[in-house]
Amino acid sequence: MLIGQSSVIGVLYWQGTRLTGWQLLLPLFLAGIGGGFFLAPITNVVLAGIPAKDAGAASGARTTALTLALNLLRRLALLLVGRLPKIDLNGDVITPSSG
């Protein structure tokens, strides 16, 4: 998971405004595979100490917290991307026209 996330950050850093979606394909794939190998076992560890009668509520609370965190991160990413300069296909910065 750490390798996948680091590779996503590296691609974003080194490509900058020249970034294309295809350049993120492999890093995001690695991050997804790493997340799958990490999140399932960590959920078992977290829920291991919960009594059986409370396991459903604990699992729901964990899922709610994870969903909330992911949505907040998505909103933050969209906010940051919205502040980036717009670049056309020629690599020129697009400025909004007044009119």
N, C-alpha and C positions, 0 to 999 in steps of 0.2 A: 504494500500500500504506500509506503514511504517513497519507494522508487517511482511508482506511477505518479504520485502527487508532485514529486520533485521534477519529473520530466515534463509535466504540464507547465509548471512554473518556469522551467528553463526555456521551453519553446516560446512561451508568452514573452519572456524577457528578451531572448535573442532575436525573435522575428519582429517584435514591435508592431508597427503599423503595416508591415508587409505580410502579416499572418493570414493564412488561408485555413479553412476548416479541415482540409485534408492533412495539414501538418499536425493537427491535434488528434487525429484518429488513433495512432498507436499509443501516445501517452494516456489518453482517456481510457483506452482499452485496458492498459496496464493498471491504471488507477481503479477501474471497475473490478478487475480480477482480484486485486489486492484487497479491496473493500469487502468482497465476498468471502475471502479467506480470513479476514480479520473480524468482521462484524458478527458473523454467526457464532464463532466460539466465544467472543467477548460477551454476547448476550447470554449464553449458557452460564458463564462465570458470574455475571451480575445477578441472574435469577436463581442461582443455585442455593442461596441462603434464604430464599423466600419460602414460607410455608405453602404447601400445596393449595390450601383454600384461598390464598391471596395471589397466587401465580397469575391468574387472568388479569387482575387489576394492575399488578406490577408490570406485566407485559404491555398492557394498554398505556400505562403512564410512560414507559420507555419509548413506545412507538410515537406517542404524542410529542414527547420532548424531541425526538429525532426529527419528526416531520416539521415541527416549529423551527428548529435550528436550520434545517435545510432550506426552508422557505425564506427565512431571514437572510441566509447567505446568498440565495438567488436574487433577492431584492437588492442587496448590497452590490452584487456583481452587476446587475442591470443599471444601478445608479452610477457606478464607476465607469461602465462602458458608455453610458450616455454622455459622460463628460469628456470622453476622448475626442480628439479632432476627427472630423469626417474626411476620408480620403477617397478620391475617385480612382478609376481604373488606371489612370496615368500616373498615379502617385502624388497628385496635387491636392493640397488642402482645400476643401470646399468651405467657402464662407457664405453665411446666409445673406441673400440679397434683400435689400430694403425696398419694398415696393408693394 
